[in-house]
């Protein structure tokens, strides 16, 4: 019971802190801590697609790809290819 109350308190504090700094930075209210988490996991995946499940503690890569990985964030290899195409088109 005490552990559950402590966890709820921590979740509350993280949520309140995020809201405070989000508002201070002038970020839209529609952006939540869920979006921050999803973006972070997606960026980690774009650098190394083997590590996000280790960092998040999820056992399934399928779960991550279905719910946490944003496919609009390019992987590092895709980003290099896109930059190469842009550079070549400017020559």
C-alpha positions in Angstrom: 0.0 0.0 0.0 2.8 2.5 0.9 4.7 1.6 -2.2 1.6 2.2 -4.3 1.0 5.6 -2.7 4.7 6.5 -3.3 4.4 5.5 -7.0 1.3 7.6 -7.4 3.0 10.5 -5.8 6.0 10.2 -8.1 3.7 10.0 -11.2 1.8 13.1 -10.0 5.1 15.0 -9.4 6.5 14.2 -12.8 3.2 15.1 -14.5 3.0 18.5 -12.6 6.7 19.2 -13.3 6.2 18.5 -17.0 3.1 20.7 -17.2 4.9 23.5 -15.4 7.9 23.5 -17.8 5.7 22.9 -20.9 3.7 26.0 -20.0 6.8 28.0 -19.2 8.3 27.1 -22.6 5.1 28.1 -24.4 4.4 24.6 -25.8 0.8 23.8 -26.7 -1.3 22.1 -24.0 -2.1 19.2 -26.4 1.6 18.1 -26.0 1.8 15.7 -23.0 4.5 13.7 -21.4 3.3 10.8 -23.5 4.4 12.6 -26.6 7.8 13.4 -25.1 8.2 9.7 -24.2 7.2 8.5 -27.7 9.5 11.0 -29.4 12.4 10.0 -27.2 11.9 6.3 -27.9 11.6 7.0 -31.6 14.8 9.0 -31.7 16.6 6.2 -29.8 15.2 3.7 -32.3 16.4 5.9 -35.3 19.9 5.7 -33.9 19.9 2.0 -32.9 16.8 -0.1 -33.5 18.1 -2.8 -31.1 18.1 -0.7 -27.9 14.7 0.9 -27.3 13.2 -2.2 -25.7 16.1 -2.4 -23.3 15.7 1.2 -22.2 11.9 1.0 -21.9 11.8 -2.4 -20.2 9.3 -3.7 -22.8 9.9 -7.3 -23.8 8.4 -7.0 -27.3 9.8 -5.0 -30.2 6.4 -5.4 -31.8 4.7 -3.6 -28.9 7.2 -0.8 -29.2 6.8 -0.5 -33.0 3.0 -0.5 -32.7 2.6 2.0 -29.9 5.8 3.9 -29.2 7.8 4.2 -32.4 6.8 7.2 -34.6 7.4 6.1 -38.2 7.7 9.7 -39.3 11.1 10.0 -37.5 13.7 8.9 -39.9 16.4 6.4 -38.9 20.0 7.4 -39.2 20.5 5.5 -42.4 17.4 7.0 -44.0 18.5 10.5 -42.9 21.9 10.1 -44.5 20.3 8.9 -47.7 17.9 11.8 -47.7 20.8 14.3 -47.1 22.8 12.7 -49.9 19.9 13.1 -52.4 19.4 16.7 -51.4 23.2 17.5 -51.7 23.4 15.7 -55.2 20.3 17.6 -56.4 21.9 20.9 -55.5 25.1 20.2 -57.6 
